[in-house]
Amino acid sequence: MNPLSTAYTPSAPTRFRHLSLALLSFYLLYNVTTLYSVSLYEIAPSAIHHLATPFDSIIPFIPAMIVPYSWSLILFVASFFLVRTSRQLSLLTYRLILATTFACLIFYLYPARFSFHRVIPDDWTQFGYQFLQLVDKPFNQLPSLHVTYAVVLGVSLWDVLASKKQWIGLYRASLVVICVLIIVSTVLTYQHHLMDVFGGIGLAAVVLALSGRIRNGLVTKYLALGGIGFVLIAITGFYLSTISMVGLDIIESIARVLAVYWLASFIMLAWVYQQTKLAGNQRWFKKGSDGKLTIVTWVKFAPIIIIYNSMSFLGQWYFKAFLKSQKYPLTPYAINDTVKVVASPRFRQGDLHSHLRCWLFSYHSLERSRSNPYETASYQTDRYQVIVVDLAAEISSHVDCLEVIAKDLINLPVHYVYLPLLDLQPLNDVVLTDYIDLFKRIESLTQSAEPRVINTDNESQQKDSVITLINFHCVMGLSRSIGVQVLYLLYCGTLTIYNYQSWLEQHYPHAHLKDAYLPQSLLEAVANYKSAEDPTTR
């Protein structure tokens, strides 16, 4: 189930958070592009476009229209408290953010200035126009964000009332009147030309059409980050070129290339999040057998990979610092005598050495081996293997470091399995067959390690089993790896849908596995898979 399809009523803090995000996006991008246009107009006036047509010259200036013009901000803010459901709130938020981002991209690529001179009226509207002149310069013309917002808000607020309400007709008529007056006021206050109005309507149509196809807010997040990054990088390069004494064109050209690269990278990333199959994730985020992202992947997604590596480093530091009072905080859980499972974040090489020894031989065995070195051989004669399940698409696995440590420790084999989950991707966003294929592959690796038959001195025979450690790990935290581990234990029959919660509270009390991330329907589907597959159990 899509996270945006939930129909509960959002709380006031949630509404304020969405409002703050939309306002922050607007004020950041709009003011930055305004400053850019003002500076560009001072340096090269010919680079600024004028969009007045003969029809604009016959449009009258009506000072009183400043009133409906000011309704735009009021409607903008009020809309976040008028929508009823979380889905409506999410749709409203990313529609407005996308509208702002796309508009400001156009403001940078096609800077325009209002062509007519507006005289501030000497009546009761004077203060309004003086304030408008102070906060809103005659730039950022095409498209008119007032018009785009009016259309987007009108559509978003159309269904906030139940259709059976007696005064639904009056509400919708009032909404249409307000939005139309806002649109008309943009030209009657001499803030925009007719071309700006048509551009605003066109942009609103694009945003509304696009929002109907976007799978979730993560796609919007990366589209917005791509546009915001493009504008900030390109305009920063412009200002650096204006204050430099040499290489003016080179600095701005380099900034534009980096801005285009940033935008293209995040558009590709948004496209990956738009897909529904893990096979697509694996094509875009390819890894080698050593768990490292390929060079081609780095070329495509360097900005986001650098960000995630930085976050991973901070996460590793926090995990180690937060749990420094616990010597071995992650204890494997034994499914049976030969298989253990443990969920972990992505570790650094130095931390992996301690954790691997603990996972394989247990803390007590290590303490005994330190006090009596001759006992080290007792566990070195056992046979072990490690299966690393990598659950992060955007960052390399720690399997390469683990292989080095495992070889130095007791020369044990390490198998690598890759399930390319994207960051913040809900576990129910993965089709059931992908999980089953993963679990069957783990089973195959576990069962492929056949026990050896050992002859003792008295010619009796005993079986030497292979001990398998399965390590589920993700980018930084534990929620994803714990969640997939729970699904695996349900698949194996070790846990049931009735006791997995108590198991989580006992072994991972700090896990954050909300129903939106790991829903009951997915748990039941995995838990019942084998019984449904076997006709003898029906």
C-alpha positions as CSV (number, residue, x, y, z in Angstrom):
1,M,0.0,0.0,0.0
2,N,1.3,3.4,-0.9
3,P,2.2,5.6,2.1
4,L,0.3,8.4,0.5
5,S,-3.0,6.4,0.4
6,T,-3.5,6.5,4.2
7,A,-6.6,8.4,5.0
8,Y,-6.2,9.4,8.7
9,T,-6.5,13.0,9.7
10,P,-3.1,14.6,10.1
11,S,-2.2,16.3,13.3
12,A,-1.6,20.0,13.7
13,P,2.2,19.6,14.1
14,T,2.2,17.5,10.9
15,R,0.3,20.3,9.0
16,F,2.7,22.9,10.3
17,R,5.7,20.8,9.2
18,H,4.3,20.4,5.7
19,L,3.5,24.2,5.6
20,S,7.0,25.1,6.8
21,L,8.6,22.9,4.1
22,A,6.6,24.4,1.3
23,L,7.2,28.0,2.6
24,L,10.9,27.4,3.0
25,S,11.2,26.0,-0.5
26,F,9.4,29.1,-1.9
27,Y,11.3,31.8,0.1
28,L,14.7,30.2,-0.6
29,L,14.4,29.7,-4.3
30,Y,12.2,32.8,-5.1
31,N,14.5,35.2,-3.3
32,V,17.7,33.6,-4.7
33,T,16.4,33.9,-8.3
34,T,15.2,37.4,-7.6
35,L,18.6,38.5,-6.5
36,Y,20.1,36.8,-9.5
37,S,17.8,38.6,-11.9
38,V,18.4,42.0,-10.2
39,S,22.2,41.5,-10.4
40,L,22.0,40.3,-14.0
41,Y,19.9,43.3,-15.0
42,E,22.5,45.6,-13.5
43,I,25.4,43.9,-15.3
44,A,23.7,42.9,-18.6
45,P,20.3,44.5,-19.1
46,S,19.9,42.9,-22.5
47,A,20.0,39.4,-21.0
48,I,16.6,40.2,-19.3
49,H,13.5,39.4,-21.4
50,H,10.4,41.6,-21.7
51,L,7.1,39.8,-22.4
52,A,4.7,42.6,-22.9
53,T,2.3,42.2,-25.8
54,P,0.0,44.9,-27.5
55,F,-2.9,43.4,-25.5
56,D,-1.1,44.2,-22.2
57,S,-1.1,47.9,-23.0
58,I,-4.9,48.1,-23.0
59,I,-5.2,46.4,-19.6
60,P,-6.2,48.9,-17.0
61,F,-4.4,49.4,-13.7
62,I,-7.0,48.8,-10.9
63,P,-5.4,49.6,-7.5
64,A,-8.2,47.8,-5.5
65,M,-7.1,44.5,-7.0
66,I,-4.2,44.5,-4.5
67,V,-6.7,42.9,-2.1
68,P,-7.4,39.7,-4.1
69,Y,-3.7,39.7,-5.0
70,S,-2.8,39.4,-1.3
71,W,-5.2,36.5,-0.9
72,S,-2.7,34.2,-2.5
73,L,-0.5,33.9,0.6
74,I,-3.6,33.6,2.8
75,L,-5.0,30.7,0.7
76,F,-1.5,29.1,0.5
77,V,-1.3,28.9,4.3
78,A,-4.9,28.1,5.0
79,S,-4.9,25.2,2.5
80,F,-2.7,23.1,4.8
81,F,-5.4,23.3,7.4
82,L,-8.3,22.8,5.1
83,V,-7.3,19.4,3.6
84,R,-8.8,16.5,5.6
85,T,-6.6,13.5,5.0
86,S,-2.9,12.7,5.0
87,R,-3.1,11.9,1.3
88,Q,-4.5,15.3,0.5
89,L,-1.9,17.0,2.7
90,S,0.9,15.1,0.9
91,L,-0.5,15.8,-2.5
92,L,-0.8,19.5,-1.7
93,T,2.7,19.7,-0.3
94,Y,4.6,18.2,-3.2
95,R,2.4,19.9,-5.8
96,L,3.4,23.3,-4.3
97,I,7.1,22.3,-3.9
98,L,7.2,21.0,-7.5
99,A,5.5,24.2,-8.8
100,T,8.0,26.4,-6.9
101,T,11.0,24.3,-8.1
102,F,10.0,24.2,-11.7
103,A,9.1,27.9,-11.8
104,C,12.4,29.0,-10.3
105,L,14.3,26.8,-12.8
106,I,12.5,28.8,-15.5
107,F,13.2,32.1,-13.7
108,Y,16.9,31.3,-13.9
109,L,16.9,30.0,-17.5
110,Y,14.6,32.7,-18.8
111,P,14.9,35.8,-16.6
112,A,12.2,38.4,-17.4
113,R,11.2,41.8,-16.1
114,F,7.8,43.6,-16.0
115,S,7.9,46.1,-18.8
116,F,5.6,48.9,-17.6
117,H,6.1,51.5,-14.9
118,R,3.6,51.4,-12.1
119,V,2.8,54.5,-10.2
120,I,2.0,53.9,-6.5
121,P,-1.6,55.2,-6.0
122,D,-2.3,57.9,-3.5
123,D,-5.2,56.3,-1.7
124,W,-6.1,53.5,0.8
125,T,-4.1,51.0,-1.3
126,Q,-0.9,53.0,-1.1
127,F,0.6,51.0,1.8
128,G,-0.1,47.7,0.0
129,Y,1.8,48.7,-3.1
130,Q,4.6,50.2,-1.1
131,F,5.0,46.9,0.7
132,L,4.7,45.0,-2.5
133,Q,7.4,47.1,-4.1
134,L,9.7,46.4,-1.1
135,V,9.3,42.6,-1.0
136,D,8.5,41.7,-4.6
137,K,10.8,43.1,-7.3
138,P,9.5,43.3,-11.0
139,F,11.4,40.1,-11.9
140,N,10.5,36.4,-11.8
141,Q,7.8,37.0,-14.3
142,L,7.3,33.9,-16.4
143,P,5.5,31.8,-15.2
144,S,3.4,33.7,-12.6
145,L,3.6,31.7,-9.4
146,H,0.4,33.5,-8.2
147,V,-1.4,32.0,-11.1
148,T,0.2,28.5,-10.7
149,Y,-0.6,28.5,-7.0
150,A,-4.2,29.6,-7.6
151,V,-4.9,26.7,-10.0
152,V,-3.0,24.1,-7.9
153,L,-4.7,25.2,-4.7
154,G,-8.1,25.3,-6.4
155,V,-7.8,21.7,-7.6
156,S,-6.3,20.5,-4.3
157,L,-9.1,22.1,-2.2
158,W,-11.9,21.0,-4.5
159,D,-12.7,17.8,-2.6
160,V,-11.9,18.7,1.0
161,L,-15.6,18.7,1.8
162,A,-17.8,15.6,1.7
163,S,-19.9,15.7,-1.5
164,K,-23.1,15.2,0.5
165,K,-22.7,18.4,2.4
166,Q,-25.6,20.8,1.6
167,W,-23.4,23.8,1.1
168,I,-20.8,22.0,-1.0
169,G,-21.9,24.1,-4.0
170,L,-21.5,27.4,-2.2
171,Y,-18.0,26.3,-1.0
172,R,-16.8,25.4,-4.5
173,A,-18.3,28.5,-6.1
174,S,-16.5,30.6,-3.5
175,L,-13.2,28.7,-4.1
176,V,-13.5,29.3,-7.9
177,V,-14.2,33.0,-7.4
178,I,-11.3,33.5,-5.0
179,C,-8.9,31.7,-7.4
180,V,-10.1,33.5,-10.5
181,L,-9.8,36.9,-8.7
182,I,-6.2,36.0,-7.7
183,I,-5.4,35.1,-11.3
184,V,-7.0,38.3,-12.7
185,S,-5.3,40.5,-10.1
186,T,-1.8,39.6,-11.4
187,V,-2.4,41.7,-14.5
188,L,-4.7,44.4,-13.0
189,T,-2.1,45.3,-10.4
190,Y,0.6,45.5,-13.0
191,Q,2.6,42.7,-11.5
192,H,2.5,40.4,-14.6
193,H,1.8,40.3,-18.3
194,L,-0.6,38.0,-20.1
195,M,2.2,35.7,-21.1
196,D,3.0,35.2,-17.5
197,V,-0.6,34.2,-16.8
198,F,-0.7,31.6,-19.6
199,G,2.7,30.3,-18.4
200,G,1.4,30.0,-14.9
201,I,-1.6,28.0,-16.1
202,G,0.6,25.8,-18.2
203,L,3.0,25.1,-15.3
204,A,0.0,24.2,-13.0
205,A,-1.3,21.8,-15.7
206,V,2.2,20.1,-15.8
207,V,2.4,19.9,-12.0
208,L,-1.1,18.5,-11.6
209,A,-0.5,15.9,-14.4
210,L,2.8,14.9,-13.0
211,S,1.6,14.6,-9.4
212,G,-1.1,12.1,-10.6
213,R,1.7,9.8,-11.8
214,I,4.2,10.2,-9.0
215,R,4.3,7.1,-6.8
216,N,5.3,8.7,-3.5
217,G,6.8,11.7,-1.8
218,L,10.4,10.3,-2.3
219,V,10.2,10.9,-6.0
220,T,9.1,14.5,-5.4
221,K,11.9,14.9,-2.8
222,Y,14.6,14.1,-5.4
223,L,13.0,16.1,-8.2
224,A,12.9,19.1,-5.8
225,L,16.5,18.5,-4.6
226,G,17.6,18.3,-8.2
227,G,16.0,21.6,-9.1
228,I,17.1,23.4,-5.9
229,G,20.7,22.2,-6.3
230,F,20.7,23.3,-9.9
231,V,19.6,26.9,-9.1
232,L,21.9,27.3,-6.1
233,I,25.0,25.9,-7.8
234,A,24.4,27.9,-11.0
235,I,23.7,31.2,-9.2
236,T,26.7,30.7,-6.9
237,G,28.9,30.3,-9.9
238,F,27.4,33.5,-11.4
239,Y,28.2,35.5,-8.2
240,L,31.7,34.0,-8.0
241,S,32.4,35.0,-11.5
242,T,31.3,38.6,-10.8
243,I,33.7,39.0,-7.9
244,S,36.6,37.3,-9.5
245,M,39.3,39.2,-11.3
246,V,40.3,36.5,-13.7
247,G,38.5,33.6,-15.4
248,L,35.0,35.0,-15.2
249,D,33.5,32.9,-18.0
250,I,35.3,29.8,-16.8
251,I,34.0,29.9,-13.3
252,E,30.4,30.4,-14.5
253,S,30.7,27.7,-17.1
254,I,32.0,25.2,-14.7
255,A,29.2,26.0,-12.3
256,R,26.6,25.5,-15.0
257,V,28.1,22.2,-16.0
258,L,28.1,21.1,-12.3
259,A,24.5,22.3,-12.0
260,V,23.3,20.4,-15.0
261,Y,25.1,17.3,-13.8
262,W,23.5,17.7,-10.3
263,L,20.1,18.1,-11.9
264,A,20.5,15.1,-14.3
265,S,21.7,12.9,-11.4
266,F,18.7,13.7,-9.2
267,I,16.3,13.3,-12.1
268,M,17.7,9.8,-12.7
269,L,17.4,9.1,-9.0
270,A,13.8,10.2,-9.0
271,W,13.1,8.0,-12.0
272,V,14.6,5.0,-10.1
273,Y,12.3,5.7,-7.1
274,Q,9.4,5.9,-9.6
275,Q,10.0,2.3,-10.7
276,T,8.2,-0.6,-9.0
277,K,10.7,-3.5,-9.5
278,L,13.9,-4.3,-7.7
279,A,15.5,-5.4,-11.0
280,G,15.4,-1.7,-12.0
281,N,17.2,-0.7,-8.8
282,Q,19.9,-3.3,-9.5
283,R,20.4,-2.0,-13.1
284,W,20.8,1.6,-11.9
285,F,22.9,0.9,-8.8
286,K,25.2,-1.9,-9.9
287,K,27.6,-3.5,-7.5
288,G,30.5,-5.9,-8.1
289,S,30.9,-9.2,-6.3
290,D,32.8,-7.4,-3.6
291,G,29.8,-5.3,-2.7
292,K,31.3,-2.1,-4.1
293,L,29.4,0.3,-6.4
294,T,30.7,0.3,-9.9
295,I,32.4,3.2,-11.5
296,V,29.4,3.7,-13.9
297,T,27.1,3.9,-10.9
298,W,29.4,6.6,-9.3
299,V,29.4,8.6,-12.5
300,K,25.6,8.6,-12.6
301,F,24.9,9.3,-8.9
302,A,28.1,10.8,-7.4
303,P,26.2,13.6,-5.6
304,I,23.9,11.3,-3.7
305,I,26.5,8.6,-3.1
306,I,28.9,11.2,-1.6
307,I,26.0,12.4,0.6
308,Y,25.2,8.9,1.7
309,N,28.8,8.0,2.4
310,S,29.1,11.1,4.6
311,M,25.9,10.1,6.4
312,S,27.2,6.5,6.8
313,F,30.4,7.7,8.4
314,L,28.4,9.8,10.8
315,G,26.1,6.9,11.5
316,Q,29.0,4.6,12.2
317,W,30.5,7.1,14.5
318,Y,27.2,7.6,16.3
319,F,26.5,3.9,16.6
320,K,29.9,3.2,18.1
321,A,29.7,6.2,20.4
322,F,26.2,5.6,21.5
323,L,26.8,1.9,22.3
324,K,30.4,2.3,23.6
325,S,29.3,1.1,27.1
326,Q,28.3,-2.2,25.5
327,K,31.2,-4.4,24.5
328,Y,29.3,-6.5,22.0
329,P,25.9,-4.9,21.5
330,L,24.6,-7.1,18.6
331,T,24.1,-10.7,19.6
332,P,23.3,-13.2,16.9
333,Y,20.1,-15.2,17.2
334,A,20.4,-19.0,16.7
335,I,17.7,-20.4,14.4
336,N,19.1,-23.9,15.0
337,D,22.4,-25.5,16.0
338,T,24.1,-24.5,12.7
339,V,22.5,-21.2,11.6
340,K,22.7,-17.8,13.3
341,V,21.3,-14.5,12.1
342,V,22.2,-11.0,13.1
343,A,21.1,-7.5,11.9
344,S,23.6,-4.7,11.8
345,P,24.4,-1.3,10.3
346,R,27.3,-1.0,7.9
347,F,30.5,-1.2,9.9
348,R,34.0,0.0,9.4
349,Q,36.8,-2.5,9.1
350,G,38.1,-2.0,12.6
351,D,34.7,-2.5,14.2
352,L,34.0,-5.5,12.0
353,H,36.9,-7.5,13.4
354,S,35.5,-7.4,17.0
355,H,31.9,-8.0,15.9
356,L,32.7,-10.9,13.6
357,R,34.7,-12.7,16.4
358,C,31.9,-12.1,18.8
359,W,29.2,-13.3,16.3
360,L,31.0,-16.5,15.4
361,F,32.6,-17.6,18.7
362,S,30.5,-15.7,21.3
363,Y,31.8,-13.3,24.0
364,H,32.5,-16.1,26.5
365,S,34.7,-18.1,24.1
366,L,36.7,-15.0,23.4
367,E,37.3,-14.3,27.1
368,R,38.4,-17.9,27.6
369,S,40.7,-17.7,24.6
370,R,42.4,-14.6,26.0
371,S,43.0,-16.2,29.3
372,N,44.2,-19.5,27.7
373,P,45.6,-19.2,24.2
374,Y,45.7,-22.9,23.8
375,E,41.9,-23.0,23.7
376,T,41.8,-20.9,20.6
377,A,42.2,-24.1,18.5
378,S,39.0,-25.4,19.9
379,Y,36.9,-23.0,17.8
380,Q,39.4,-22.8,15.0
381,T,38.8,-26.5,14.2
382,D,35.1,-25.8,13.7
383,R,33.8,-24.9,10.2
384,Y,32.1,-21.6,9.5
385,Q,30.7,-19.6,6.7
386,V,29.2,-16.1,6.5
387,I,26.4,-14.9,4.3
388,V,26.2,-11.1,4.0
389,V,22.8,-9.8,2.8
390,D,23.4,-6.2,1.5
391,L,20.1,-4.2,1.7
392,A,21.4,-0.7,0.5
393,A,21.5,0.4,-3.1
394,E,23.1,3.8,-2.7
395,I,26.3,2.7,-0.8
396,S,28.9,0.0,-0.9
397,S,28.7,-3.0,1.4
398,H,31.2,-3.9,4.2
399,V,31.5,-7.4,2.7
400,D,35.0,-6.6,1.2
401,C,36.4,-5.7,4.6
402,L,34.7,-8.7,6.2
403,E,36.3,-11.0,3.6
404,V,39.7,-9.8,4.6
405,I,39.0,-10.2,8.3
406,A,37.4,-13.6,7.8
407,K,40.4,-14.9,5.8
408,D,42.9,-13.7,8.5
409,L,40.7,-15.1,11.3
410,I,40.1,-18.7,10.3
411,N,39.9,-18.6,6.5
412,L,36.1,-18.9,6.4
413,P,34.1,-18.4,3.1
414,V,32.0,-15.3,2.8
415,H,29.0,-15.2,0.4
416,Y,27.5,-12.0,-0.8
417,V,23.8,-11.4,-1.6
418,Y,22.4,-8.1,-2.8
419,L,18.9,-6.9,-2.4
420,P,18.9,-3.3,-3.8
421,L,16.5,-1.5,-1.5
422,L,16.5,2.3,-1.9
423,D,16.8,4.6,1.1
424,L,13.5,5.1,3.0
425,Q,11.8,2.7,0.7
426,P,9.1,0.9,2.7
427,L,9.6,-2.9,2.9
428,N,6.1,-3.4,1.5
429,D,7.2,-1.6,-1.7
430,V,9.0,-4.8,-2.7
431,V,6.9,-7.5,-4.3
432,L,6.7,-10.8,-2.3
433,T,8.5,-12.8,-5.0
434,D,11.6,-10.7,-4.5
435,Y,11.7,-11.6,-0.8
436,I,11.1,-15.2,-1.5
437,D,13.8,-15.4,-4.1
438,L,16.2,-13.8,-1.6
439,F,15.3,-16.3,1.2
440,K,15.5,-19.3,-1.2
441,R,19.0,-18.1,-2.2
442,I,20.0,-17.9,1.4
443,E,18.6,-21.3,2.1
444,S,20.5,-22.7,-0.9
445,L,23.8,-21.2,0.4
446,T,23.1,-22.6,3.9
447,Q,22.3,-26.1,2.7
448,S,25.2,-26.2,0.2
449,A,27.6,-26.5,3.0
450,E,27.4,-30.3,3.5
451,P,28.7,-31.7,6.8
452,R,32.0,-33.7,6.7
453,V,32.3,-37.2,8.1
454,I,35.1,-37.5,10.5
455,N,36.7,-40.9,11.5
456,T,37.8,-41.0,15.1
457,D,40.5,-43.3,16.5
458,N,38.0,-46.0,17.5
459,E,36.7,-46.0,13.9
460,S,33.3,-44.5,14.9
461,Q,32.0,-41.7,12.7
462,Q,30.6,-38.3,13.5
463,K,29.4,-35.4,11.4
464,D,31.2,-32.1,11.4
465,S,28.5,-29.5,10.7
466,V,29.1,-26.1,9.1
467,I,28.1,-23.1,11.3
468,T,26.5,-20.4,9.1
469,L,26.2,-16.7,10.2
470,I,23.7,-14.6,8.2
471,N,24.4,-10.9,8.5
472,F,21.6,-8.5,7.3
473,H,23.0,-5.0,7.0
474,C,21.8,-1.7,5.5
475,V,23.3,1.8,5.1
476,M,23.5,3.2,8.7
477,G,20.7,2.2,11.0
478,L,19.1,-1.1,12.0
479,S,15.4,-0.7,11.0
480,R,15.8,-2.0,7.5
481,S,18.1,-4.9,8.3
482,I,16.0,-5.9,11.4
483,G,12.8,-5.8,9.3
484,V,14.2,-8.1,6.5
485,Q,15.6,-10.4,9.2
486,V,12.1,-10.6,10.8
487,L,10.7,-11.5,7.4
488,Y,13.3,-14.2,7.0
489,L,12.6,-15.7,10.4
490,L,8.9,-15.7,9.6
491,Y,9.7,-17.5,6.3
492,C,11.7,-20.1,8.1
493,G,9.0,-20.6,10.7
494,T,11.2,-19.6,13.5
495,L,8.8,-16.7,14.3
496,T,5.1,-16.3,13.8
497,I,2.9,-13.3,13.3
498,Y,1.8,-13.8,16.9
499,N,5.2,-13.7,18.6
500,Y,7.4,-11.6,16.4
501,Q,6.6,-8.4,18.3
502,S,7.7,-9.9,21.6
503,W,10.8,-11.2,19.9
504,L,11.6,-7.7,18.6
505,E,11.1,-6.2,22.1
506,Q,13.5,-8.7,23.5
507,H,16.3,-8.6,20.9
508,Y,15.9,-5.2,19.3
509,P,14.0,-3.0,21.7
510,H,15.0,0.2,19.9
511,A,13.8,-0.9,16.4
512,H,11.5,1.5,14.6
513,L,9.2,-0.7,12.5
514,K,5.9,1.1,12.0
515,D,3.1,-0.4,10.1
516,A,3.6,1.9,7.2
517,Y,7.1,0.6,6.8
518,L,6.5,-3.1,7.7
519,P,2.8,-3.7,7.4
520,Q,0.9,-6.7,8.8
521,S,-0.2,-7.8,5.3
522,L,3.5,-8.3,4.3
523,L,4.3,-10.2,7.5
524,E,1.3,-12.5,7.0
525,A,2.1,-13.1,3.3
526,V,5.7,-14.2,4.1
527,A,4.7,-16.2,7.2
528,N,2.0,-18.1,5.2
529,Y,4.1,-18.6,2.0
530,K,5.4,-22.1,2.6
531,S,2.1,-23.4,3.9
532,A,0.3,-21.9,0.9
533,E,2.9,-23.4,-1.5
534,D,2.7,-26.9,0.0
535,P,-0.7,-28.5,-0.9
536,T,-0.4,-31.1,1.8
537,T,-0.8,-28.4,4.5
538,R,-4.1,-27.2,3.1
